[in-house]
Amino acid sequence: MIMKNALALLLLALLMLTSGWVQAKDKSENGVFRPTLSTNPKSYLREFPLAKVGGGEVIQYVGTPDKTFSLGGSDFITYNIATRSNSGIIEYTFEVKDGVVVNVTYLNSGNFFGVTQRESAKELQAVSEK
């Protein structure tokens, strides 16, 4: 009886773990995921599938944006990435035009070096194609 209960408990725990794992998809089939502090910005931008992903997919897999605005026929969706010391800004901005992401920019401003780093997926991908 004790063995049956232990087996049932083990199966229940395994079922709960796997069902939560399947439901919590953190990366889309196109490779869209929420960047973190440990994400390498150049790799993220270089590998982002420009012109293949819609704004809805970005929101679904990256989350609710911190800022949104429209300018010159494009919609911009911005996500702030929390810094360890809460000093400076680290953000990724997705530019959506005609329903698809046409560029992603990374901005790291005010880190402990006092250097601003800005990278663009469009520019990085153009360089890697040459």
URQUI-V541445 format. One line per field, one symbol per residue. phi: phi as a letter, one per 40 degrees, with the letter a starting at -180 (. if undefined). burial: I if it has 16 or more other C-alpha atoms within 10 Angstrom, else O. A space follows every 50 residues. Layout:
phi=???
burial=???
//
This chain:
phi=.ccccccccccccccccccccccccbacccgcaccbccccdccdcccccc gbbccccccccchcccababafgbbbbbbcbcccbfbgbbabbbcbbfgb cbabbbbbbgcccgbcbbbbcdcccccccc
burial=OOOOOOOOOOOOOOOOOOOOOOOOOOOOOOOIIIIOOOOOIIOIIIOIII OOIIIOIIIOIIOOIOOOOOOOOIIIIIIIIOOOOOOIOIIIIIIIIOOI IIIIIIIIIOIOOOOOOOIIIIOOIOOOOO
//
